[in-house]
């Protein structure tokens, strides 16, 4: 259904310790912590949302810090998002390499991907991040992030899905979700929705010989796509059901509404609405400062706060 999806909404990962995650995303990369809440399915685990000033869909990286909760390390492989790429301005990679060295974070140059150079870096939990240099990204960065605005992250660029065979996944994405195939390289297909620039693309890596993935610490849990309205989201859900697919009910995530389903290659997809957004319970200038809970959990605030690990604010 052409026009169903506007682009990427967010990417969510399972990480280890909460403080190193904050130190890396805010301190090293200069993203804004736009929301500090809890996993709605496990209130003893934080849910951190990082992004631009207001957490605009297409800029959002989110994490569940599960250290100490009995979750084993995951296995990276087929049926999983294996790399999350962030968009940085053209000519900024040397600046980023120097900044990362100063923070004792190793990075490596990666081969140009569809004409865009990049750096690969692993976060403290072993998740693969990429900084891809793009001349086509006009989004404004988080200006108070302590990063030179000429180099700062603009938002998500793309994600790489590793799957065994791409045909069924491409059919689903170009049919039901309205993506288009915009580029191909050996072993990689790039699809885009709502535009072809950063924040709108997803790469399918196939034929890698990787073994099957297993979720756990240090793995991406799911990728979310942005739907323009609840009506469009519900139409996608009904179409999935009509095709005999399995999909969740519409779930209230406080800052957006969500449905979840697995694509044929095994990757968990979410379709999330673009509203109401992160200012629904916090002023723009105060985003991420206080622990926010959904209204139905406010009576349990004292118990929830006592179960969470202590964390300290981070400055870039």
C-alpha positions as CSV (number, residue, x, y, z in Angstrom):
1,X,0.0,0.0,0.0
2,X,1.9,3.0,-1.3
3,X,2.1,5.8,1.3
4,X,1.4,3.5,4.2
5,X,4.8,4.1,5.9
6,X,6.6,7.5,6.3
7,X,10.0,6.0,7.1
8,X,11.8,4.7,10.2
9,X,10.3,5.5,13.6
10,X,12.8,4.0,16.1
11,X,15.0,1.0,16.8
12,X,15.0,-0.8,20.1
13,X,17.8,-2.9,21.6
14,X,18.4,-5.0,24.7
15,X,21.6,-3.7,26.4
16,X,23.4,-4.5,29.6
17,X,24.2,-1.8,32.2
18,X,22.1,1.4,32.3
19,X,24.9,3.8,33.1
20,X,27.3,2.8,30.4
21,X,24.5,3.0,27.9
22,X,23.7,6.6,29.0
23,X,27.4,7.5,28.9
24,X,27.8,6.2,25.4
25,X,24.6,7.5,23.8
26,X,24.6,10.9,25.5
27,X,28.2,11.4,26.5
28,X,30.0,10.0,23.4
29,X,27.4,10.4,20.6
30,X,25.7,13.5,21.9
31,X,22.1,12.3,21.4
32,X,19.4,13.7,23.7
33,X,17.8,11.5,26.3
34,X,14.2,12.4,25.4
35,X,12.5,10.0,27.8
36,X,13.4,8.0,30.9
37,X,10.6,5.6,31.6
38,X,10.3,1.8,32.2
39,X,9.7,-1.2,30.1
40,X,5.9,-1.5,30.1
41,X,6.2,-5.3,30.2
42,X,8.8,-5.3,33.0
43,X,8.8,-2.3,35.3
44,X,12.1,-3.2,37.0
45,X,13.9,-2.3,33.7
46,X,14.4,1.2,32.3
47,X,13.4,2.2,28.9
48,X,15.6,5.0,27.5
49,X,14.7,6.9,24.4
50,X,17.4,8.9,22.6
51,X,17.0,11.2,19.7
52,X,16.9,14.8,18.5
53,X,15.5,17.7,20.5
54,X,12.0,16.4,20.6
55,X,12.5,12.7,19.7
56,X,11.2,13.1,16.2
57,X,10.3,9.8,14.5
58,X,13.2,8.7,12.4
59,X,15.8,9.9,15.0
60,X,15.0,7.6,17.9
61,X,17.2,4.9,19.4
62,X,15.8,3.1,22.4
63,X,17.2,0.7,24.9
64,X,16.2,-1.8,27.6
65,X,19.1,-2.2,30.1
66,X,18.6,-5.8,31.3
67,X,21.8,-6.5,33.2
68,X,21.3,-8.4,36.4
69,X,17.9,-9.7,35.2
70,X,19.0,-13.2,34.1
71,X,19.0,-12.4,30.4
72,X,21.9,-14.1,28.6
73,X,24.0,-12.5,25.9
74,X,22.3,-12.7,22.5
75,X,23.7,-14.2,19.3
76,X,23.9,-11.9,16.3
77,X,22.8,-13.6,13.1
78,X,20.0,-14.2,10.6
79,X,16.6,-13.0,11.5
80,X,17.8,-9.9,13.2
81,X,18.8,-6.3,12.8
82,X,22.6,-6.6,12.8
83,X,23.6,-2.9,12.5
84,X,21.9,0.4,13.2
85,X,23.2,3.3,11.2
86,X,23.1,7.0,12.1
87,X,23.4,9.9,9.7
88,X,26.2,12.4,10.1
89,X,27.2,15.2,7.7
90,X,29.5,14.7,4.8
91,X,33.1,15.3,5.7
92,X,32.6,14.7,9.4
93,X,34.0,11.2,9.8
94,X,37.6,12.3,10.7
95,X,36.1,14.5,13.5
96,X,34.1,11.5,14.8
97,X,37.1,9.2,14.7
98,X,39.1,11.7,16.8
99,X,36.2,12.2,19.2
100,X,35.8,8.4,19.7
101,X,39.5,7.9,20.2
102,X,39.5,10.6,22.9
103,X,36.9,8.6,24.7
104,X,38.7,5.3,24.2
105,X,36.1,4.0,21.9
106,X,37.4,2.0,18.9
107,X,36.1,2.6,15.5
108,X,36.9,1.3,12.0
109,X,36.4,2.6,8.5
110,X,33.8,0.6,6.6
111,X,33.5,0.3,2.8
112,X,31.4,2.8,1.1
113,X,27.8,1.7,1.1
114,X,25.8,2.9,-1.9
115,X,28.3,5.7,-2.3
116,X,28.4,6.8,1.4
117,X,31.4,6.3,3.6
118,X,31.2,5.4,7.2
119,X,32.6,4.3,10.6
120,X,31.7,1.2,12.5
121,X,31.7,1.3,16.3
122,X,30.4,-1.1,19.0
123,X,28.5,0.2,22.0
124,X,29.3,-1.0,25.5
125,X,26.9,-4.0,25.1
126,X,28.4,-5.0,21.8
127,X,25.8,-3.6,19.5
128,X,27.0,-2.6,16.1
129,X,26.6,1.2,15.3
130,X,27.5,2.8,12.1
131,X,28.0,6.5,11.4
132,X,27.3,7.0,7.7
133,X,28.3,10.3,6.1
134,X,25.5,11.7,4.0
135,X,25.3,15.0,2.0
136,X,21.5,14.5,1.7
137,X,20.4,15.0,5.3
138,X,18.9,18.4,6.1
139,X,17.5,17.5,9.5
140,X,18.6,19.8,12.4
141,X,20.8,18.1,15.1
142,X,20.3,18.3,18.8
143,X,22.0,21.7,19.3
144,X,22.7,21.3,23.0
145,X,24.4,18.0,22.7
146,X,27.9,19.2,23.2
147,X,28.8,18.2,19.7
148,X,30.0,20.5,16.9
149,X,26.7,21.2,14.9
150,X,28.7,20.7,11.7
151,X,29.3,17.0,12.8
152,X,26.4,16.1,15.0
153,X,24.1,13.1,14.4
154,X,21.0,14.0,12.4
155,X,19.1,10.9,13.2
156,X,18.7,7.4,12.1
157,X,20.1,6.7,8.6
158,X,19.1,3.1,8.1
159,X,19.2,-0.4,9.6
160,X,20.7,-3.6,8.2
161,X,18.5,-6.7,8.5
162,X,20.4,-10.0,8.0
163,X,18.1,-12.7,6.6
164,X,18.6,-15.9,4.7
165,X,16.6,-15.1,1.6
166,X,15.2,-11.7,0.6
167,X,12.3,-12.4,-1.8
168,X,9.4,-12.9,0.7
169,X,10.6,-10.0,2.8
170,X,10.8,-7.7,-0.2
171,X,7.3,-8.8,-1.3
172,X,5.9,-7.9,2.1
173,X,7.6,-4.6,2.4
174,X,6.9,-3.4,-1.2
175,X,3.3,-4.7,-1.1
176,X,1.7,-4.2,2.3
177,X,4.1,-1.5,3.7
178,X,4.6,0.5,0.6
179,X,8.5,0.4,0.4
180,X,10.3,0.6,-2.9
181,X,13.6,-1.1,-3.9
182,X,15.9,1.9,-4.5
183,X,19.4,0.3,-4.8
184,X,21.1,-3.1,-4.9
185,X,24.6,-4.3,-4.3
186,X,25.9,-7.9,-4.2
187,X,24.3,-9.4,-1.1
188,X,22.4,-6.3,-0.2
189,X,19.0,-4.8,-1.2
190,X,18.0,-1.3,-0.1
191,X,14.4,-0.4,0.3
192,X,12.9,3.0,1.1
193,X,9.5,4.5,2.2
194,X,8.4,8.1,2.4
195,X,11.6,9.2,0.5
196,X,15.0,7.7,-0.2
197,X,17.2,9.7,2.1
198,X,18.5,9.0,5.6
199,X,15.7,8.0,8.0
200,X,13.7,6.3,5.2
201,X,15.8,3.3,4.3
202,X,16.4,-0.3,5.4
203,X,19.0,-2.7,4.0
204,X,18.4,-6.4,3.6
205,X,21.7,-8.3,3.8
206,X,21.4,-11.9,2.6
207,X,23.6,-14.8,1.8
208,X,26.0,-14.0,4.6
209,X,26.3,-17.5,5.9
210,X,25.5,-16.3,9.4
211,X,23.8,-18.7,11.8
212,X,20.4,-18.1,13.3
213,X,20.1,-15.1,15.7
214,X,19.0,-15.3,19.3
215,X,17.7,-12.4,21.3
216,X,19.5,-11.3,24.4
217,X,21.9,-8.7,25.7
218,X,23.7,-6.9,22.9
219,X,21.1,-7.4,20.2
220,X,18.4,-5.3,18.5
221,X,14.9,-6.3,19.6
222,X,12.9,-4.7,16.8
223,X,12.7,-1.9,14.2
224,X,9.7,0.4,14.1
225,X,8.2,2.1,11.1
226,X,6.3,5.4,11.2
227,X,2.6,5.3,10.3
228,X,0.9,8.7,9.7
229,X,-2.2,7.9,11.6
230,X,-4.0,5.2,13.7
231,X,-6.3,4.6,10.7
232,X,-3.3,3.6,8.5
233,X,-1.9,1.5,11.3
234,X,-5.2,-0.4,11.7
235,X,-5.5,-0.9,8.0
236,X,-2.0,-2.5,8.0
237,X,-3.1,-4.7,10.9
238,X,-6.3,-5.8,9.1
239,X,-4.4,-6.6,5.9
240,X,-1.9,-8.7,7.9
241,X,-4.8,-10.6,9.5
242,X,-6.5,-11.0,6.1
243,X,-3.3,-12.7,4.8
244,X,-3.3,-15.1,7.7
245,X,-0.5,-13.3,9.5
246,X,0.0,-13.0,13.2
247,X,0.0,-9.5,14.6
248,X,-0.6,-8.0,18.1
249,X,-3.5,-5.8,19.1
250,X,-2.9,-2.1,19.0
251,X,-0.9,-1.4,22.1
252,X,-0.7,1.9,24.0
253,X,2.9,2.9,24.4
254,X,2.0,6.3,25.9
255,X,4.0,8.3,23.3
256,X,2.6,6.4,20.3
257,X,0.4,3.4,19.5
258,X,2.0,0.2,18.3
259,X,1.4,-3.1,16.5
260,X,4.1,-5.9,16.2
261,X,4.6,-8.7,13.8
262,X,7.4,-10.8,12.3
263,X,8.4,-10.5,8.7
264,X,9.2,-13.7,6.7
265,X,12.9,-13.5,7.5
266,X,12.2,-13.6,11.3
267,X,12.8,-9.9,12.2
268,X,10.3,-8.3,14.6
269,X,8.6,-5.3,13.0
270,X,6.6,-2.6,14.7
271,X,4.4,0.0,13.1
272,X,4.1,3.0,15.4
273,X,2.1,6.2,15.1
274,X,3.8,9.5,15.0
275,X,1.7,11.0,17.8
276,X,1.2,12.1,20.5
277,X,5.0,12.3,20.9
278,X,7.2,12.8,23.9
279,X,5.9,16.1,25.1
280,X,2.6,14.6,26.1
281,X,3.8,14.3,29.7
282,X,6.9,16.5,29.8
283,X,7.7,20.0,28.6
284,X,10.1,20.2,25.6
285,X,12.9,21.8,27.7
286,X,12.7,19.2,30.4
287,X,12.5,16.0,28.3
288,X,14.4,13.0,29.9
289,X,15.0,14.6,33.3
290,X,12.5,12.8,35.4
291,X,11.3,9.2,35.5
292,X,8.0,9.2,33.7
293,X,5.4,6.5,34.1
294,X,2.1,5.9,32.3
295,X,-0.8,7.2,34.3
296,X,-2.0,3.7,35.1
297,X,1.3,3.0,36.9
298,X,1.5,6.1,39.0
299,X,0.0,4.4,42.1
300,X,3.0,2.0,41.9
301,X,5.7,4.7,41.6
302,X,7.5,4.1,44.9
303,X,7.8,0.3,44.3
304,X,8.9,0.8,40.7
305,X,11.6,3.4,41.6
306,X,13.0,1.2,44.3
307,X,13.4,-1.7,41.8
308,X,15.5,0.3,39.3
309,X,19.3,0.8,39.4
310,X,20.7,4.1,40.4
311,X,21.9,6.3,37.5
312,X,23.7,9.6,37.2
313,X,23.0,12.4,34.7
314,X,25.4,12.6,31.8
315,X,26.9,15.6,30.0
316,X,28.3,15.3,26.5
